[in-house]
Amino acid sequence: MTEKQIKQIKSQLPQGERIDRMYTAFEGGIRVITKDANGREVRYNVIFDADDNASIKKF
């Protein structure tokens, strides 16, 4: 992922969540794991459009 795509993902996160890790899933695609202010994990799928812009969808 490019720095631009990571910034796009960060801008879509709810207030107080931060990226903990990102990885390529065995099933395909990229996953983003975040932690909220209480330390709970939230998982997202990364979706790329035709222009390679990244968006996230809660898992």
mmCIF file as Biopython writes it, N, C-alpha, C and O atoms, coordinates in Angstrom:
data_model
#
loop_
_atom_site.group_PDB
_atom_site.id
_atom_site.type_symbol
_atom_site.label_atom_id
_atom_site.label_alt_id
_atom_site.label_comp_id
_atom_site.label_asym_id
_atom_site.label_entity_id
_atom_site.label_seq_id
_atom_site.pdbx_PDB_ins_code
_atom_site.Cartn_x
_atom_site.Cartn_y
_atom_site.Cartn_z
_atom_site.occupancy
_atom_site.B_iso_or_equiv
_atom_site.auth_seq_id
_atom_site.auth_asym_id
_atom_site.pdbx_PDB_model_num
ATOM 1   N N  . MET A ? 1  ? 0.837   -1.172  0.000   1.0 0.0 1  A 1 
ATOM 2   C CA . MET A ? 1  ? 0.000   0.000   0.000   1.0 0.0 1  A 1 
ATOM 3   C C  . MET A ? 1  ? 0.882   1.235   0.000   1.0 0.0 1  A 1 
ATOM 4   O O  . MET A ? 1  ? 1.979   1.249   0.558   1.0 0.0 1  A 1 
ATOM 5   N N  . THR A ? 2  ? 0.370   2.262   -0.639  1.0 0.0 2  A 1 
ATOM 6   C CA . THR A ? 2  ? 1.131   3.502   -0.708  1.0 0.0 2  A 1 
ATOM 7   C C  . THR A ? 2  ? 0.813   4.380   0.501   1.0 0.0 2  A 1 
ATOM 8   O O  . THR A ? 2  ? -0.155  4.151   1.227   1.0 0.0 2  A 1 
ATOM 9   N N  . GLU A ? 3  ? 1.643   5.372   0.688   1.0 0.0 3  A 1 
ATOM 10  C CA . GLU A ? 3  ? 1.421   6.325   1.783   1.0 0.0 3  A 1 
ATOM 11  C C  . GLU A ? 3  ? 0.080   7.043   1.595   1.0 0.0 3  A 1 
ATOM 12  O O  . GLU A ? 3  ? -0.626  7.315   2.566   1.0 0.0 3  A 1 
ATOM 13  N N  . LYS A ? 4  ? -0.264  7.344   0.345   1.0 0.0 4  A 1 
ATOM 14  C CA . LYS A ? 4  ? -1.538  8.008   0.033   1.0 0.0 4  A 1 
ATOM 15  C C  . LYS A ? 4  ? -2.712  7.134   0.477   1.0 0.0 4  A 1 
ATOM 16  O O  . LYS A ? 4  ? -3.668  7.641   1.063   1.0 0.0 4  A 1 
ATOM 17  N N  . GLN A ? 5  ? -2.651  5.836   0.206   1.0 0.0 5  A 1 
ATOM 18  C CA . GLN A ? 5  ? -3.724  4.930   0.580   1.0 0.0 5  A 1 
ATOM 19  C C  . GLN A ? 5  ? -3.838  4.791   2.096   1.0 0.0 5  A 1 
ATOM 20  O O  . GLN A ? 5  ? -4.945  4.708   2.628   1.0 0.0 5  A 1 
ATOM 21  N N  . ILE A ? 6  ? -2.717  4.766   2.785   1.0 0.0 6  A 1 
ATOM 22  C CA . ILE A ? 6  ? -2.738  4.698   4.253   1.0 0.0 6  A 1 
ATOM 23  C C  . ILE A ? 6  ? -3.378  5.955   4.830   1.0 0.0 6  A 1 
ATOM 24  O O  . ILE A ? 6  ? -4.152  5.866   5.783   1.0 0.0 6  A 1 
ATOM 25  N N  . LYS A ? 7  ? -3.071  7.119   4.275   1.0 0.0 7  A 1 
ATOM 26  C CA . LYS A ? 7  ? -3.697  8.369   4.725   1.0 0.0 7  A 1 
ATOM 27  C C  . LYS A ? 7  ? -5.197  8.342   4.477   1.0 0.0 7  A 1 
ATOM 28  O O  . LYS A ? 7  ? -5.971  8.827   5.303   1.0 0.0 7  A 1 
ATOM 29  N N  . GLN A ? 8  ? -5.623  7.772   3.328   1.0 0.0 8  A 1 
ATOM 30  C CA . GLN A ? 8  ? -7.051  7.666   3.028   1.0 0.0 8  A 1 
ATOM 31  C C  . GLN A ? 8  ? -7.749  6.791   4.065   1.0 0.0 8  A 1 
ATOM 32  O O  . GLN A ? 8  ? -8.853  7.108   4.506   1.0 0.0 8  A 1 
ATOM 33  N N  . ILE A ? 9  ? -7.110  5.699   4.450   1.0 0.0 9  A 1 
ATOM 34  C CA . ILE A ? 9  ? -7.691  4.807   5.462   1.0 0.0 9  A 1 
ATOM 35  C C  . ILE A ? 9  ? -7.779  5.526   6.803   1.0 0.0 9  A 1 
ATOM 36  O O  . ILE A ? 9  ? -8.818  5.483   7.461   1.0 0.0 9  A 1 
ATOM 37  N N  . LYS A ? 10 ? -6.705  6.181   7.210   1.0 0.0 10 A 1 
ATOM 38  C CA . LYS A ? 10 ? -6.702  6.893   8.492   1.0 0.0 10 A 1 
ATOM 39  C C  . LYS A ? 10 ? -7.806  7.943   8.551   1.0 0.0 10 A 1 
ATOM 40  O O  . LYS A ? 10 ? -8.409  8.149   9.605   1.0 0.0 10 A 1 
ATOM 41  N N  . SER A ? 11 ? -8.074  8.604   7.436   1.0 0.0 11 A 1 
ATOM 42  C CA . SER A ? 11 ? -9.102  9.657   7.422   1.0 0.0 11 A 1 
ATOM 43  C C  . SER A ? 11 ? -10.511 9.088   7.569   1.0 0.0 11 A 1 
ATOM 44  O O  . SER A ? 11 ? -11.436 9.827   7.906   1.0 0.0 11 A 1 
ATOM 45  N N  . GLN A ? 12 ? -10.691 7.787   7.323   1.0 0.0 12 A 1 
ATOM 46  C CA . GLN A ? 12 ? -12.005 7.158   7.420   1.0 0.0 12 A 1 
ATOM 47  C C  . GLN A ? 12 ? -12.276 6.528   8.784   1.0 0.0 12 A 1 
ATOM 48  O O  . GLN A ? 12 ? -13.400 6.105   9.056   1.0 0.0 12 A 1 
ATOM 49  N N  . LEU A ? 13 ? -11.273 6.462   9.629   1.0 0.0 13 A 1 
ATOM 50  C CA . LEU A ? 13 ? -11.437 5.840   10.943  1.0 0.0 13 A 1 
ATOM 51  C C  . LEU A ? 13 ? -12.241 6.747   11.868  1.0 0.0 13 A 1 
ATOM 52  O O  . LEU A ? 13 ? -12.113 7.970   11.811  1.0 0.0 13 A 1 
ATOM 53  N N  . PRO A ? 14 ? -13.072 6.147   12.722  1.0 0.0 14 A 1 
ATOM 54  C CA . PRO A ? 14 ? -13.794 6.948   13.724  1.0 0.0 14 A 1 
ATOM 55  C C  . PRO A ? 14 ? -12.825 7.624   14.686  1.0 0.0 14 A 1 
ATOM 56  O O  . PRO A ? 14 ? -11.693 7.173   14.864  1.0 0.0 14 A 1 
ATOM 57  N N  . GLN A ? 15 ? -13.273 8.687   15.291  1.0 0.0 15 A 1 
ATOM 58  C CA . GLN A ? 15 ? -12.469 9.435   16.260  1.0 0.0 15 A 1 
ATOM 59  C C  . GLN A ? 15 ? -11.973 8.500   17.363  1.0 0.0 15 A 1 
ATOM 60  O O  . GLN A ? 15 ? -12.761 7.739   17.924  1.0 0.0 15 A 1 
ATOM 61  N N  . GLY A ? 16 ? -10.706 8.547   17.672  1.0 0.0 16 A 1 
ATOM 62  C CA . GLY A ? 16 ? -10.136 7.756   18.751  1.0 0.0 16 A 1 
ATOM 63  C C  . GLY A ? 16 ? -9.561  6.417   18.332  1.0 0.0 16 A 1 
ATOM 64  O O  . GLY A ? 16 ? -8.871  5.775   19.124  1.0 0.0 16 A 1 
ATOM 65  N N  . GLU A ? 17 ? -9.828  5.972   17.094  1.0 0.0 17 A 1 
ATOM 66  C CA . GLU A ? 17 ? -9.248  4.719   16.623  1.0 0.0 17 A 1 
ATOM 67  C C  . GLU A ? 17 ? -7.918  4.992   15.950  1.0 0.0 17 A 1 
ATOM 68  O O  . GLU A ? 17 ? -7.725  6.024   15.307  1.0 0.0 17 A 1 
ATOM 69  N N  . ARG A ? 18 ? -6.989  4.030   16.114  1.0 0.0 18 A 1 
ATOM 70  C CA . ARG A ? 18 ? -5.684  4.142   15.462  1.0 0.0 18 A 1 
ATOM 71  C C  . ARG A ? 18 ? -5.331  2.795   14.840  1.0 0.0 18 A 1 
ATOM 72  O O  . ARG A ? 18 ? -5.743  1.744   15.330  1.0 0.0 18 A 1 
ATOM 73  N N  . ILE A ? 19 ? -4.576  2.840   13.773  1.0 0.0 19 A 1 
ATOM 74  C CA . ILE A ? 19 ? -4.172  1.608   13.102  1.0 0.0 19 A 1 
ATOM 75  C C  . ILE A ? 19 ? -3.170  0.866   13.985  1.0 0.0 19 A 1 
ATOM 76  O O  . ILE A ? 19 ? -2.178  1.435   14.440  1.0 0.0 19 A 1 
ATOM 77  N N  . ASP A ? 20 ? -3.450  -0.407  14.215  1.0 0.0 20 A 1 
ATOM 78  C CA . ASP A ? 20 ? -2.547  -1.250  14.994  1.0 0.0 20 A 1 
ATOM 79  C C  . ASP A ? 20 ? -1.671  -2.077  14.049  1.0 0.0 20 A 1 
ATOM 80  O O  . ASP A ? 20 ? -0.459  -2.172  14.240  1.0 0.0 20 A 1 
ATOM 81  N N  . ARG A ? 21 ? -2.306  -2.681  13.013  1.0 0.0 21 A 1 
ATOM 82  C CA . ARG A ? 21 ? -1.540  -3.464  12.043  1.0 0.0 21 A 1 
ATOM 83  C C  . ARG A ? 21 ? -2.350  -3.634  10.765  1.0 0.0 21 A 1 
ATOM 84  O O  . ARG A ? 21 ? -3.571  -3.476  10.747  1.0 0.0 21 A 1 
ATOM 85  N N  . MET A ? 22 ? -1.632  -3.962  9.700   1.0 0.0 22 A 1 
ATOM 86  C CA . MET A ? 22 ? -2.233  -4.252  8.404   1.0 0.0 22 A 1 
ATOM 87  C C  . MET A ? 22 ? -1.566  -5.506  7.863   1.0 0.0 22 A 1 
ATOM 88  O O  . MET A ? 22 ? -0.378  -5.732  8.095   1.0 0.0 22 A 1 
ATOM 89  N N  . TYR A ? 23 ? -2.328  -6.322  7.143   1.0 0.0 23 A 1 
ATOM 90  C CA . TYR A ? 23 ? -1.747  -7.538  6.592   1.0 0.0 23 A 1 
ATOM 91  C C  . TYR A ? 23 ? -2.540  -8.011  5.387   1.0 0.0 23 A 1 
ATOM 92  O O  . TYR A ? 23 ? -3.690  -7.619  5.188   1.0 0.0 23 A 1 
ATOM 93  N N  . THR A ? 24 ? -1.909  -8.860  4.586   1.0 0.0 24 A 1 
ATOM 94  C CA . THR A ? 24 ? -2.589  -9.518  3.474   1.0 0.0 24 A 1 
ATOM 95  C C  . THR A ? 24 ? -3.222  -10.785 4.011   1.0 0.0 24 A 1 
ATOM 96  O O  . THR A ? 24 ? -2.539  -11.640 4.575   1.0 0.0 24 A 1 
ATOM 97  N N  . ALA A ? 25 ? -4.515  -10.905 3.838   1.0 0.0 25 A 1 
ATOM 98  C CA . ALA A ? 25 ? -5.252  -12.041 4.375   1.0 0.0 25 A 1 
ATOM 99  C C  . ALA A ? 25 ? -5.036  -13.288 3.526   1.0 0.0 25 A 1 
ATOM 100 O O  . ALA A ? 25 ? -4.824  -13.196 2.317   1.0 0.0 25 A 1 
ATOM 101 N N  . PHE A ? 26 ? -5.089  -14.427 4.154   1.0 0.0 26 A 1 
ATOM 102 C CA . PHE A ? 26 ? -4.944  -15.714 3.474   1.0 0.0 26 A 1 
ATOM 103 C C  . PHE A ? 26 ? -6.030  -15.876 2.405   1.0 0.0 26 A 1 
ATOM 104 O O  . PHE A ? 26 ? -5.782  -16.442 1.340   1.0 0.0 26 A 1 
ATOM 105 N N  . GLU A ? 27 ? -7.233  -15.374 2.697   1.0 0.0 27 A 1 
ATOM 106 C CA . GLU A ? 27 ? -8.361  -15.492 1.775   1.0 0.0 27 A 1 
ATOM 107 C C  . GLU A ? 27 ? -8.267  -14.493 0.626   1.0 0.0 27 A 1 
ATOM 108 O O  . GLU A ? 27 ? -9.056  -14.560 -0.317  1.0 0.0 27 A 1 
ATOM 109 N N  . GLY A ? 28 ? -7.336  -13.593 0.694   1.0 0.0 28 A 1 
ATOM 110 C CA . GLY A ? 28 ? -7.190  -12.544 -0.312  1.0 0.0 28 A 1 
ATOM 111 C C  . GLY A ? 28 ? -7.599  -11.204 0.262   1.0 0.0 28 A 1 
ATOM 112 O O  . GLY A ? 28 ? -8.407  -11.140 1.189   1.0 0.0 28 A 1 
ATOM 113 N N  . GLY A ? 29 ? -7.058  -10.159 -0.272  1.0 0.0 29 A 1 
ATOM 114 C CA . GLY A ? 29 ? -7.388  -8.822  0.198   1.0 0.0 29 A 1 
ATOM 115 C C  . GLY A ? 29 ? -6.486  -8.369  1.331   1.0 0.0 29 A 1 
ATOM 116 O O  . GLY A ? 29 ? -5.647  -9.119  1.829   1.0 0.0 29 A 1 
ATOM 117 N N  . ILE A ? 30 ? -6.682  -7.137  1.716   1.0 0.0 30 A 1 
ATOM 118 C CA . ILE A ? 30 ? -5.889  -6.531  2.791   1.0 0.0 30 A 1 
ATOM 119 C C  . ILE A ? 30 ? -6.807  -6.248  3.964   1.0 0.0 30 A 1 
ATOM 120 O O  . ILE A ? 30 ? -7.934  -5.788  3.784   1.0 0.0 30 A 1 
ATOM 121 N N  . ARG A ? 31 ? -6.331  -6.519  5.148   1.0 0.0 31 A 1 
ATOM 122 C CA . ARG A ? 31 ? -7.069  -6.262  6.385   1.0 0.0 31 A 1 
ATOM 123 C C  . ARG A ? 31 ? -6.354  -5.183  7.186   1.0 0.0 31 A 1 
ATOM 124 O O  . ARG A ? 31 ? -5.127  -5.096  7.182   1.0 0.0 31 A 1 
ATOM 125 N N  . VAL A ? 32 ? -7.142  -4.365  7.871   1.0 0.0 32 A 1 
ATOM 126 C CA . VAL A ? 32 ? -6.618  -3.349  8.779   1.0 0.0 32 A 1 
ATOM 127 C C  . VAL A ? 32 ? -7.237  -3.620  10.141  1.0 0.0 32 A 1 
ATOM 128 O O  . VAL A ? 32 ? -8.456  -3.728  10.276  1.0 0.0 32 A 1 
ATOM 129 N N  . ILE A ? 33 ? -6.387  -3.726  11.138  1.0 0.0 33 A 1 
ATOM 130 C CA . ILE A ? 33 ? -6.830  -3.912  12.520  1.0 0.0 33 A 1 
ATOM 131 C C  . ILE A ? 33 ? -6.537  -2.608  13.255  1.0 0.0 33 A 1 
ATOM 132 O O  . ILE A ? 33 ? -5.411  -2.113  13.246  1.0 0.0 33 A 1 
ATOM 133 N N  . THR A ? 34 ? -7.576  -2.062  13.892  1.0 0.0 34 A 1 
ATOM 134 C CA . THR A ? 34 ? -7.403  -0.829  14.648  1.0 0.0 34 A 1 
ATOM 135 C C  . THR A ? 34 ? -7.696  -1.102  16.117  1.0 0.0 34 A 1 
ATOM 136 O O  . THR A ? 34 ? -8.249  -2.142  16.476  1.0 0.0 34 A 1 
ATOM 137 N N  . LYS A ? 35 ? -7.319  -0.158  16.946  1.0 0.0 35 A 1 
ATOM 138 C CA . LYS A ? 35 ? -7.670  -0.219  18.367  1.0 0.0 35 A 1 
ATOM 139 C C  . LYS A ? 35 ? -8.352  1.094   18.720  1.0 0.0 35 A 1 
ATOM 140 O O  . LYS A ? 35 ? -7.924  2.172   18.308  1.0 0.0 35 A 1 
ATOM 141 N N  . ASP A ? 36 ? -9.430  0.973   19.498  1.0 0.0 36 A 1 
ATOM 142 C CA . ASP A ? 36 ? -10.111 2.183   19.939  1.0 0.0 36 A 1 
ATOM 143 C C  . ASP A ? 36 ? -9.491  2.684   21.239  1.0 0.0 36 A 1 
ATOM 144 O O  . ASP A ? 36 ? -8.500  2.128   21.711  1.0 0.0 36 A 1 
ATOM 145 N N  . ALA A ? 37 ? -10.061 3.712   21.806  1.0 0.0 37 A 1 
ATOM 146 C CA . ALA A ? 37 ? -9.495  4.331   23.011  1.0 0.0 37 A 1 
ATOM 147 C C  . ALA A ? 37 ? -9.453  3.364   24.192  1.0 0.0 37 A 1 
ATOM 148 O O  . ALA A ? 37 ? -8.639  3.532   25.100  1.0 0.0 37 A 1 
ATOM 149 N N  . ASN A ? 38 ? -10.327 2.351   24.189  1.0 0.0 38 A 1 
ATOM 150 C CA . ASN A ? 38 ? -10.369 1.370   25.277  1.0 0.0 38 A 1 
ATOM 151 C C  . ASN A ? 38 ? -9.514  0.144   24.996  1.0 0.0 38 A 1 
ATOM 152 O O  . ASN A ? 38 ? -9.483  -0.784  25.804  1.0 0.0 38 A 1 
ATOM 153 N N  . GLY A ? 39 ? -8.816  0.128   23.856  1.0 0.0 39 A 1 
ATOM 154 C CA . GLY A ? 39 ? -7.945  -0.982  23.521  1.0 0.0 39 A 1 
ATOM 155 C C  . GLY A ? 39 ? -8.628  -2.130  22.796  1.0 0.0 39 A 1 
ATOM 156 O O  . GLY A ? 39 ? -8.001  -3.160  22.547  1.0 0.0 39 A 1 
ATOM 157 N N  . ARG A ? 40 ? -9.917  -1.970  22.450  1.0 0.0 40 A 1 
ATOM 158 C CA . ARG A ? 40 ? -10.630 -3.019  21.719  1.0 0.0 40 A 1 
ATOM 159 C C  . ARG A ? 40 ? -10.255 -2.989  20.252  1.0 0.0 40 A 1 
ATOM 160 O O  . ARG A ? 40 ? -10.072 -1.921  19.669  1.0 0.0 40 A 1 
ATOM 161 N N  . GLU A ? 41 ? -10.139 -4.178  19.652  1.0 0.0 41 A 1 
ATOM 162 C CA . GLU A ? 41 ? -9.786  -4.284  18.239  1.0 0.0 41 A 1 
ATOM 163 C C  . GLU A ? 41 ? -11.029 -4.178  17.356  1.0 0.0 41 A 1 
ATOM 164 O O  . GLU A ? 41 ? -12.099 -4.692  17.684  1.0 0.0 41 A 1 
ATOM 165 N N  . VAL A ? 42 ? -10.850 -3.495  16.226  1.0 0.0 42 A 1 
ATOM 166 C CA . VAL A ? 42 ? -11.879 -3.406  15.193  1.0 0.0 42 A 1 
ATOM 167 C C  . VAL A ? 42 ? -11.203 -3.816  13.893  1.0 0.0 42 A 1 
ATOM 168 O O  . VAL A ? 42 ? -10.092 -3.376  13.600  1.0 0.0 42 A 1 
ATOM 169 N N  . ARG A ? 43 ? -11.876 -4.660  13.114  1.0 0.0 43 A 1 
ATOM 170 C CA . ARG A ? 43 ? -11.285 -5.180  11.876  1.0 0.0 43 A 1 
ATOM 171 C C  . ARG A ? 43 ? -12.006 -4.604  10.668  1.0 0.0 43 A 1 
ATOM 172 O O  . ARG A ? 43 ? -13.228 -4.456  10.661  1.0 0.0 43 A 1 
ATOM 173 N N  . TYR A ? 44 ? -11.215 -4.281  9.642   1.0 0.0 44 A 1 
ATOM 174 C CA . TYR A ? 44 ? -11.755 -3.726  8.407   1.0 0.0 44 A 1 
ATOM 175 C C  . TYR A ? 44 ? -11.161 -4.441  7.203   1.0 0.0 44 A 1 
ATOM 176 O O  . TYR A ? 44 ? -10.016 -4.893  7.243   1.0 0.0 44 A 1 
ATOM 177 N N  . ASN A ? 45 ? -11.944 -4.542  6.127   1.0 0.0 45 A 1 
ATOM 178 C CA . ASN A ? 45 ? -11.454 -4.951  4.819   1.0 0.0 45 A 1 
ATOM 179 C C  . ASN A ? 45 ? -11.105 -3.680  4.064   1.0 0.0 45 A 1 
ATOM 180 O O  . ASN A ? 45 ? -11.800 -2.671  4.190   1.0 0.0 45 A 1 
ATOM 181 N N  . VAL A ? 46 ? -10.042 -3.720  3.285   1.0 0.0 46 A 1 
ATOM 182 C CA . VAL A ? 46 ? -9.679  -2.584  2.446   1.0 0.0 46 A 1 
ATOM 183 C C  . VAL A ? 46 ? -10.189 -2.857  1.033   1.0 0.0 46 A 1 
ATOM 184 O O  . VAL A ? 46 ? -9.980  -3.937  0.479   1.0 0.0 46 A 1 
ATOM 185 N N  . ILE A ? 47 ? -10.859 -1.861  0.463   1.0 0.0 47 A 1 
ATOM 186 C CA . ILE A ? 47 ? -11.416 -1.966  -0.879  1.0 0.0 47 A 1 
ATOM 187 C C  . ILE A ? 47 ? -10.769 -0.884  -1.738  1.0 0.0 47 A 1 
ATOM 188 O O  . ILE A ? 47 ? -10.692 0.279   -1.342  1.0 0.0 47 A 1 
ATOM 189 N N  . PHE A ? 48 ? -10.307 -1.285  -2.915  1.0 0.0 48 A 1 
ATOM 190 C CA . PHE A ? 48 ? -9.671  -0.346  -3.833  1.0 0.0 48 A 1 
ATOM 191 C C  . PHE A ? 48 ? -10.595 -0.084  -5.010  1.0 0.0 48 A 1 
ATOM 192 O O  . PHE A ? 48 ? -11.203 -1.012  -5.543  1.0 0.0 48 A 1 
ATOM 193 N N  . ASP A ? 49 ? -10.707 1.188   -5.421  1.0 0.0 49 A 1 
ATOM 194 C CA . ASP A ? 49 ? -11.511 1.507   -6.598  1.0 0.0 49 A 1 
ATOM 195 C C  . ASP A ? 49 ? -10.640 1.497   -7.852  1.0 0.0 49 A 1 
ATOM 196 O O  . ASP A ? 49 ? -9.462  1.146   -7.789  1.0 0.0 49 A 1 
ATOM 197 N N  . ALA A ? 50 ? -11.206 1.875   -8.968  1.0 0.0 50 A 1 
ATOM 198 C CA . ALA A ? 50 ? -10.500 1.829   -10.250 1.0 0.0 50 A 1 
ATOM 199 C C  . ALA A ? 50 ? -9.288  2.764   -10.284 1.0 0.0 50 A 1 
ATOM 200 O O  . ALA A ? 50 ? -8.348  2.532   -11.043 1.0 0.0 50 A 1 
ATOM 201 N N  . ASP A ? 51 ? -9.308  3.820   -9.464  1.0 0.0 51 A 1 
ATOM 202 C CA . ASP A ? 51 ? -8.195  4.773   -9.414  1.0 0.0 51 A 1 
ATOM 203 C C  . ASP A ? 51 ? -7.209  4.444   -8.304  1.0 0.0 51 A 1 
ATOM 204 O O  . ASP A ? 51 ? -6.345  5.265   -7.992  1.0 0.0 51 A 1 
ATOM 205 N N  . ASP A ? 52 ? -7.316  3.257   -7.696  1.0 0.0 52 A 1 
ATOM 206 C CA . ASP A ? 52 ? -6.456  2.795   -6.599  1.0 0.0 52 A 1 
ATOM 207 C C  . ASP A ? 52 ? -6.636  3.601   -5.311  1.0 0.0 52 A 1 
ATOM 208 O O  . ASP A ? 52 ? -5.719  3.666   -4.491  1.0 0.0 52 A 1 
ATOM 209 N N  . ASN A ? 53 ? -7.796  4.208   -5.127  1.0 0.0 53 A 1 
ATOM 210 C CA . ASN A ? 53 ? -8.116  4.849   -3.852  1.0 0.0 53 A 1 
ATOM 211 C C  . ASN A ? 53 ? -8.591  3.781   -2.899  1.0 0.0 53 A 1 
ATOM 212 O O  . ASN A ? 53 ? -9.269  2.839   -3.308  1.0 0.0 53 A 1 
ATOM 213 N N  . ALA A ? 54 ? -8.244  3.917   -1.627  1.0 0.0 54 A 1 
ATOM 214 C CA . ALA A ? 54 ? -8.598  2.906   -0.618  1.0 0.0 54 A 1 
ATOM 215 C C  . ALA A ? 54 ? -9.769  3.373   0.226   1.0 0.0 54 A 1 
ATOM 216 O O  . ALA A ? 54 ? -9.845  4.536   0.623   1.0 0.0 54 A 1 
ATOM 217 N N  . SER A ? 55 ? -10.684 2.446   0.495   1.0 0.0 55 A 1 
ATOM 218 C CA . SER A ? 55 ? -11.751 2.687   1.439   1.0 0.0 55 A 1 
ATOM 219 C C  . SER A ? 55 ? -11.844 1.452   2.337   1.0 0.0 55 A 1 
ATOM 220 O O  . SER A ? 55 ? -11.326 0.390   1.991   1.0 0.0 55 A 1 
ATOM 221 N N  . ILE A ? 56 ? -12.495 1.590   3.474   1.0 0.0 56 A 1 
ATOM 222 C CA . ILE A ? 56 ? -12.578 0.479   4.422   1.0 0.0 56 A 1 
ATOM 223 C C  . ILE A ? 56 ? -14.024 0.125   4.691   1.0 0.0 56 A 1 
ATOM 224 O O  . ILE A ? 56 ? -14.918 0.970   4.628   1.0 0.0 56 A 1 
ATOM 225 N N  . LYS A ? 57 ? -14.231 -1.151  4.993   1.0 0.0 57 A 1 
ATOM 226 C CA . LYS A ? 57 ? -15.546 -1.667  5.365   1.0 0.0 57 A 1 
ATOM 227 C C  . LYS A ? 57 ? -15.371 -2.541  6.590   1.0 0.0 57 A 1 
ATOM 228 O O  . LYS A ? 57 ? -14.522 -3.432  6.606   1.0 0.0 57 A 1 
ATOM 229 N N  . LYS A ? 58 ? -16.169 -2.293  7.614   1.0 0.0 58 A 1 
ATOM 230 C CA . LYS A ? 58 ? -16.059 -3.065  8.854   1.0 0.0 58 A 1 
ATOM 231 C C  . LYS A ? 58 ? -16.290 -4.534  8.580   1.0 0.0 58 A 1 
ATOM 232 O O  . LYS A ? 58 ? -17.193 -4.901  7.828   1.0 0.0 58 A 1 
ATOM 233 N N  . PHE A ? 59 ? -15.474 -5.371  9.190   1.0 0.0 59 A 1 
ATOM 234 C CA . PHE A ? 59 ? -15.515 -6.814  8.973   1.0 0.0 59 A 1 
ATOM 235 C C  . PHE A ? 59 ? -16.648 -7.433  9.741   1.0 0.0 59 A 1 
ATOM 236 O O  . PHE A ? 59 ? -16.844 -8.646  9.683   1.0 0.0 59 A 1 
#
